[in-house]
C-alpha cells in the first residue's frame, strides 16, 4: 500500500509540473511583483498627493539612476543616495525649506465649498510615504542586464528603506550642555479604510528632525526616524538596529504613534503580544512579540517618561492622559481580563496600554532595549499616542482641508511641548 501511494504521488506531481506552462524553471525567473502596499500607489488619491506636492519626481529620478547603473555596487550607491535625498527633501519641506507648495502645479477646485481646493501644506507626511513606495516598487521589479540575486535585491530595498526613513541619519552635534532627544514616528496605515489617511506621528518626525528646543536647562536637539507599519520589519529587528547605537547617548527618547480620537495618552505599560490586526501589506500576526533571547523576555515593560509632569502641564488643546490600562491573562487563568491599573504579578500580556498592534510593539521593543542596555534607571523613555488626525466635517473625498491641516499642526506643536516638559522634568 505504501509503494502504491508513492507512485500515485509521483504521478500527481508529474501532472502538476510536467504538463503546465510555463515550466517551473521559467516561472522561477518571472519578474518580481509589487507588494500589496505598493499596489495602492496607482489609486487617484496617492497620485494627487504626489502631483500636488511635487514628489512625483522622486521615483522616476531613482529609475533613471538604476537604468544607468552597470553593476550592483553602482545600484546600491544610487539607492542610498536617492533614499537619503528623499528623506532630506521631506524634512526640508516640512520645515519650510525648498520649493513652494504646488511646485508649479495648478490648484484644483475644492469641493469643500467656496473657491479653490486647499493646497497640500508643508506639514504633510504623505508625499514621503507615497514617493517611497514608488521607489521601492521600482527596485523590487527592476531587472538589470547584469542580474540580481534575491539577496542583493533585498539589500537594495533595505538600503532604500533605512535611508528614506532617516534611520541611518541620526546624528547629534558635539558640545557641552546640549541635551539629546530621539523621537520616532510611523507611516500612514489602515489605508484600505481611507486611502487619504495621514499619520501625525510621521508628520511630527519630519517637522522636528534636527530642530532644537530651548529648555530651562539649555538647548535640546531632536533627531527622528520613521518606521513602517509592517510586522515583518519588526520581526527583522528594524527597531533595535536603529535605536541601539543611540539610546546610550541620548537624554530622552519617545516612540510616537496615532492613538485615540481627541486625546493624547502617555502609555504606562507595554505588552509582549501581537494581536493579529492586518498591517500595510494586509498581513496579520498573532503571537508573542519575537525578540532575541526569548528566555529572558518579560511580558511587560514600563515607561520611564515623567508622565505625572506631562499630564499636569498645559501643552496644547488636546487633553493628555496617563493611561495605565492593560489586558492580561492572570497567573493561572485562561481568559483575558482588562486591568485598569496595570498588570498583576505573573500575568501574560494580551495588550499594553497602547493596544496589541505595532504602536504597542515599538514601545515594547524600545523600552526592552533600554532595559537590556542597563538604562532603566537613568534614561527617560516610553510611548506617546497622539489624537487621531481627522478631516473636516463632510469631507469624504478631498485629500486635505483646513481643519485637517489645523489638527495636524496642533498635534505637532503639542508633541513638541510634551518633549519640552519631559526633558525639563527629567
VMD Tcl script that draws the C-alpha trace (Angstrom):
set ca {
  {0.00 0.00 0.00}
  {2.80 2.44 0.81}
  {4.54 1.87 -2.55}
  {1.29 2.46 -4.44}
  {0.81 5.78 -2.62}
  {4.35 6.84 -3.53}
  {3.79 6.03 -7.24}
  {0.49 7.93 -7.23}
  {2.16 10.87 -5.52}
  {4.91 10.95 -8.15}
  {2.35 10.73 -10.97}
  {0.35 13.59 -9.40}
  {3.49 15.71 -9.14}
  {4.30 14.99 -12.78}
  {0.83 16.04 -13.82}
  {1.18 19.29 -11.88}
  {4.68 20.16 -13.05}
  {5.31 18.40 -16.34}
  {2.17 19.42 -18.19}
  {1.99 23.03 -17.05}
  {3.23 26.06 -18.95}
  {5.32 27.95 -18.18}
  {7.73 25.38 -16.72}
  {8.93 25.58 -13.14}
  {12.27 26.96 -14.33}
  {10.72 29.78 -16.32}
  {8.24 30.54 -13.52}
  {11.17 30.96 -11.13}
  {12.57 33.62 -13.48}
  {9.35 35.64 -13.62}
  {9.65 39.32 -12.77}
  {9.05 40.15 -9.10}
  {5.67 41.68 -8.29}
  {4.88 44.82 -6.29}
  {3.67 44.30 -2.74}
  {0.09 44.92 -1.62}
  {1.27 48.21 -0.14}
  {2.94 49.28 -3.37}
  {-0.09 48.35 -5.47}
  {-2.17 51.06 -3.75}
  {0.07 53.65 -5.35}
  {-1.93 53.66 -8.59}
  {-5.11 54.96 -6.96}
  {-6.28 58.51 -7.52}
  {-5.57 59.96 -4.06}
  {-1.90 58.90 -3.85}
  {-1.30 60.21 -7.36}
  {-2.91 63.53 -6.46}
  {-0.81 63.81 -3.29}
  {2.37 63.16 -5.25}
  {1.44 65.55 -8.03}
  {0.40 68.42 -5.79}
  {3.50 68.10 -3.59}
  {5.95 67.68 -6.46}
  {7.13 64.36 -5.05}
  {6.01 62.58 -8.21}
  {9.56 63.19 -9.49}
  {11.27 61.04 -6.85}
  {10.61 57.56 -8.23}
  {11.39 58.49 -11.86}
  {14.68 60.00 -10.69}
  {15.66 56.75 -9.00}
  {14.51 54.75 -12.04}
  {16.85 56.78 -14.25}
  {19.71 56.22 -11.84}
  {19.08 52.47 -11.83}
  {18.88 52.43 -15.62}
  {22.37 53.92 -15.73}
  {23.84 51.50 -13.18}
  {26.26 48.98 -14.66}
  {26.88 46.94 -11.51}
  {25.31 46.03 -8.19}
  {27.71 48.41 -6.44}
  {26.59 51.33 -8.60}
  {22.95 50.43 -7.98}
  {23.46 50.32 -4.23}
  {25.12 53.72 -4.22}
  {22.28 55.15 -6.29}
  {19.64 53.70 -3.96}
  {21.39 55.05 -0.85}
  {21.81 58.50 -2.44}
  {18.22 58.83 -3.65}
  {16.77 57.44 -0.43}
  {18.69 59.98 1.65}
  {17.69 62.72 -0.79}
  {14.02 61.82 -0.37}
  {14.22 61.93 3.44}
  {16.01 65.29 3.46}
  {13.59 66.71 0.90}
  {10.63 65.69 3.08}
  {12.24 67.18 6.19}
  {13.06 70.40 4.34}
  {9.52 70.70 3.04}
  {8.03 70.12 6.47}
  {10.27 72.80 7.96}
  {9.60 75.46 5.33}
  {12.64 74.99 3.13}
  {12.64 74.19 -0.56}
  {10.11 74.86 -3.35}
  {6.73 76.48 -2.78}
  {3.63 74.43 -2.20}
  {2.33 73.47 -5.63}
  {5.79 73.11 -7.18}
  {4.42 74.92 -10.24}
  {1.30 72.76 -10.49}
  {-2.21 74.10 -10.76}
  {-4.60 74.37 -7.84}
  {-7.76 72.33 -8.19}
  {-11.34 73.27 -7.26}
  {-12.04 72.42 -3.64}
  {-15.36 70.64 -3.25}
  {-15.46 71.53 0.43}
  {-17.08 74.80 -0.51}
  {-16.06 78.10 -1.98}
  {-13.19 78.66 -4.36}
  {-10.08 76.55 -4.70}
  {-9.14 73.24 -3.16}
  {-6.70 73.66 -0.27}
  {-3.02 73.23 -1.11}
  {-1.04 70.43 0.46}
  {0.50 72.12 3.46}
  {4.17 71.63 4.21}
  {3.46 69.61 7.35}
  {2.04 66.74 5.26}
  {3.79 63.39 5.76}
  {2.06 61.62 2.86}
  {4.32 62.77 -0.01}
  {7.24 60.98 1.66}
  {5.21 57.81 2.16}
  {3.86 57.52 -1.37}
  {7.11 58.60 -3.04}
  {9.00 55.95 -1.10}
  {6.56 53.27 -2.26}
  {7.13 54.33 -5.86}
  {10.86 53.90 -5.31}
  {10.63 50.53 -3.56}
  {8.30 49.27 -6.29}
  {10.89 50.23 -8.92}
  {13.69 48.47 -7.05}
  {11.55 45.40 -6.39}
  {10.61 44.96 -10.05}
  {13.89 46.13 -11.63}
  {15.67 43.54 -13.79}
  {19.13 44.79 -14.79}
  {21.13 43.13 -17.54}
  {23.85 42.15 -15.06}
  {21.30 40.27 -12.92}
  {20.37 40.48 -9.25}
  {20.28 37.73 -6.68}
  {17.41 37.68 -4.21}
  {19.87 38.69 -1.50}
  {21.14 41.67 -3.49}
  {17.63 42.89 -4.21}
  {16.74 42.57 -0.52}
  {19.86 44.56 0.39}
  {18.91 47.32 -2.06}
  {15.42 47.52 -0.57}
  {16.83 47.60 2.94}
  {19.23 50.40 1.98}
  {16.39 52.40 0.46}
  {14.08 51.88 3.43}
  {16.65 52.94 6.01}
  {17.91 55.95 4.05}
  {14.44 57.28 3.16}
  {13.22 56.95 6.76}
  {16.09 58.83 8.40}
  {17.09 55.70 10.29}
  {20.75 55.99 9.32}
  {20.89 59.80 9.54}
  {20.55 60.23 13.31}
  {23.45 62.46 14.34}
  {23.88 64.86 17.23}
  {26.41 67.72 17.23}
  {29.10 67.66 19.87}
  {29.01 70.23 22.60}
  {28.64 70.72 26.31}
  {25.18 71.37 27.68}
  {23.28 70.09 24.65}
  {20.61 67.58 25.54}
  {19.68 64.88 23.04}
  {16.14 63.70 22.28}
  {15.29 60.77 20.00}
  {11.76 60.51 18.56}
  {10.21 58.02 16.17}
  {7.04 58.14 14.06}
  {5.10 55.84 11.73}
  {3.82 55.64 8.16}
  {0.10 56.10 7.43}
  {-1.92 52.92 7.96}
  {-5.45 51.48 7.60}
  {-5.27 52.71 4.01}
  {-7.97 50.34 2.78}
  {-10.40 52.14 5.07}
  {-9.36 55.55 3.76}
  {-6.58 55.88 1.19}
  {-6.20 59.59 2.05}
  {-5.04 58.98 5.61}
  {-2.05 60.78 7.13}
  {-0.17 59.82 10.29}
  {0.50 62.71 12.68}
  {3.42 60.82 14.24}
  {5.21 60.71 10.88}
  {4.40 64.37 10.29}
  {5.82 65.17 13.75}
  {9.03 63.32 12.94}
  {9.50 65.38 9.77}
  {8.65 68.67 11.45}
  {11.00 68.15 14.41}
  {14.00 66.37 12.87}
  {17.17 68.33 13.57}
  {15.34 71.09 15.46}
  {16.27 72.49 18.87}
  {14.00 73.10 21.85}
  {15.08 75.78 24.30}
  {14.51 74.41 27.78}
  {15.12 75.72 31.28}
  {18.30 73.62 31.33}
  {19.56 74.70 27.93}
  {19.05 73.58 24.34}
  {17.79 70.10 23.43}
  {18.37 68.72 19.94}
  {15.74 66.38 18.44}
  {16.61 63.65 15.95}
  {13.91 61.49 14.39}
  {13.20 58.45 12.24}
  {10.06 56.90 10.75}
  {9.09 53.21 10.80}
  {6.91 51.07 8.53}
  {3.59 49.58 9.59}
  {4.63 46.01 8.75}
  {5.01 43.10 11.13}
  {7.90 41.51 9.23}
  {10.15 44.56 9.51}
  {9.71 44.49 13.28}
  {10.41 40.75 13.36}
  {13.62 41.55 11.48}
  {14.66 43.90 14.33}
  {14.46 47.18 12.45}
  {13.66 48.99 15.72}
  {16.60 47.58 17.65}
  {19.03 48.10 14.78}
  {18.04 51.77 14.54}
  {17.87 52.62 18.23}
  {20.66 50.54 19.77}
  {23.57 52.82 18.76}
  {21.83 55.92 20.14}
  {19.99 55.02 23.34}
  {23.18 55.03 25.50}
  {23.95 58.57 24.28}
  {20.58 60.36 24.44}
  {18.91 62.11 27.36}
  {15.34 61.11 26.45}
  {13.51 59.08 23.81}
  {9.91 58.57 22.86}
  {8.19 56.49 20.26}
  {5.08 58.20 18.88}
  {2.03 56.87 17.05}
  {-1.58 57.76 16.34}
  {-3.97 56.58 19.04}
  {-7.47 57.64 20.04}
  {-9.80 60.43 18.96}
  {-9.40 63.75 20.75}
  {-6.68 62.84 23.26}
  {-3.04 62.15 23.92}
  {-2.02 59.14 26.00}
  {1.25 58.52 27.79}
  {1.31 54.72 27.79}
  {2.42 53.44 31.17}
  {2.84 49.74 30.27}
  {3.71 47.85 27.07}
  {2.86 44.20 26.43}
  {4.70 41.37 24.66}
  {1.77 40.39 22.43}
  {0.77 40.80 18.79}
  {-3.00 40.86 18.35}
  {-3.20 39.95 14.66}
  {-4.53 43.17 13.08}
  {-3.56 43.44 9.41}
  {-0.58 45.63 8.57}
  {0.01 47.72 5.44}
  {0.60 44.54 3.45}
  {-2.64 43.08 4.93}
  {-0.59 40.55 6.92}
  {-1.70 39.72 10.47}
  {0.42 38.18 13.25}
  {-0.98 36.72 16.46}
  {1.90 35.69 18.71}
  {4.31 36.76 21.41}
  {6.46 39.64 20.20}
  {9.54 37.90 18.74}
  {12.78 39.24 20.20}
  {16.31 37.98 20.70}
  {16.89 35.83 23.80}
  {13.21 34.98 24.34}
  {14.08 33.04 27.51}
  {14.72 36.35 29.30}
  {11.82 38.19 27.66}
  {9.42 39.89 30.10}
  {5.69 40.03 29.48}
  {5.62 43.74 30.32}
  {7.84 46.82 30.11}
  {7.13 50.23 31.58}
  {7.62 53.85 30.65}
  {10.26 55.97 32.33}
  {8.86 59.19 30.88}
  {7.80 61.70 33.57}
  {4.11 61.02 32.96}
  {2.86 62.88 36.02}
  {4.55 66.11 34.97}
  {3.47 65.73 31.35}
  {-0.18 65.13 32.15}
  {-0.23 68.02 34.62}
  {1.26 70.55 32.19}
  {-0.64 72.73 29.74}
  {0.84 71.52 26.48}
  {-1.95 72.22 23.98}
  {-5.64 71.95 23.19}
  {-5.87 68.15 23.48}
  {-6.07 66.56 26.95}
  {-3.17 64.29 27.90}
  {-3.83 61.14 29.95}
  {-1.68 58.78 31.96}
  {-3.00 55.52 30.52}
  {-2.49 52.64 32.95}
  {-4.90 50.08 31.48}
  {-3.74 46.72 30.09}
  {-5.30 43.43 29.04}
  {-3.82 40.29 30.60}
  {-4.36 36.62 31.29}
  {-3.90 36.44 35.06}
  {-1.45 33.93 36.51}
  {-3.14 30.52 36.47}
  {-6.00 31.80 34.31}
  {-7.09 31.17 30.74}
  {-9.27 34.17 29.88}
  {-8.24 37.74 29.08}
  {-9.07 40.41 31.65}
  {-8.84 44.20 31.37}
  {-6.88 45.72 34.26}
  {-7.40 49.50 34.59}
  {-4.42 49.86 36.95}
  {-1.82 47.78 35.13}
  {-0.77 44.13 35.08}
  {-0.83 41.78 38.05}
  {2.16 39.61 39.08}
  {2.82 36.63 36.83}
  {0.25 37.59 34.21}
  {0.56 37.05 30.45}
  {0.25 40.07 28.18}
  {-2.60 40.38 25.71}
  {-2.49 44.18 25.22}
  {-0.43 47.01 26.59}
  {-1.84 50.43 27.27}
  {-1.29 51.14 23.59}
  {-3.08 48.00 22.44}
  {-1.67 44.96 20.64}
  {-0.62 46.49 17.33}
  {2.69 47.94 16.14}
  {2.45 51.09 18.27}
  {2.49 48.88 21.37}
  {5.25 46.79 19.82}
  {7.60 49.66 19.06}
  {7.13 50.89 22.62}
  {7.77 47.40 23.97}
  {10.87 46.89 21.85}
  {12.34 50.32 22.59}
  {11.81 50.07 26.35}
  {13.01 46.46 26.44}
  {16.16 47.57 24.62}
  {16.56 50.39 27.18}
  {16.33 47.86 30.00}
  {18.67 45.34 28.38}
  {21.23 48.12 27.96}
  {21.00 48.76 31.70}
  {19.42 52.20 31.28}
  {16.07 51.75 33.02}
  {17.02 53.90 35.99}
  {18.80 56.63 34.03}
  {17.11 57.09 30.66}
  {13.59 58.53 30.40}
  {11.74 56.82 27.58}
  {8.36 55.49 26.54}
  {5.46 55.95 24.17}
  {3.18 58.87 23.31}
  {-0.10 58.26 21.50}
  {-1.42 61.27 19.59}
  {-5.06 62.00 18.76}
  {-6.47 60.54 15.56}
  {-5.95 63.00 12.71}
  {-9.40 63.84 11.36}
  {-10.66 65.55 8.22}
  {-13.16 68.38 8.42}
  {-16.84 67.56 8.74}
  {-18.33 66.43 5.43}
  {-15.00 65.87 3.67}
  {-15.12 62.31 2.37}
  {-13.21 62.74 -0.89}
  {-10.68 65.61 -0.83}
  {-7.13 64.74 0.24}
  {-6.91 67.77 2.53}
  {-8.93 70.58 4.08}
  {-8.30 73.44 6.52}
  {-9.45 71.56 9.63}
  {-7.32 68.55 8.70}
  {-4.26 70.80 8.45}
  {-5.07 72.64 11.69}
  {-5.45 69.37 13.56}
  {-2.11 68.08 12.31}
  {-0.29 71.33 13.13}
  {-1.80 71.38 16.61}
  {-0.73 67.78 17.23}
  {2.82 68.51 16.08}
  {3.03 71.58 18.31}
  {1.69 69.65 21.29}
  {4.20 66.81 20.87}
  {6.95 69.43 20.86}
  {5.54 70.94 24.07}
  {5.34 67.49 25.68}
  {9.01 66.90 24.83}
  {9.93 70.21 26.43}
  {8.15 69.28 29.66}
  {9.66 65.80 29.63}
  {13.24 66.91 29.14}
  {12.97 69.73 31.69}
  {11.47 67.38 34.28}
  {13.99 64.65 33.62}
}
mol new
graphics top color blue
foreach p $ca { graphics top sphere $p radius 0.5 }
foreach p [lrange $ca 0 end-1] q [lrange $ca 1 end] { graphics top cylinder $p $q radius 0.2 }
display resetview
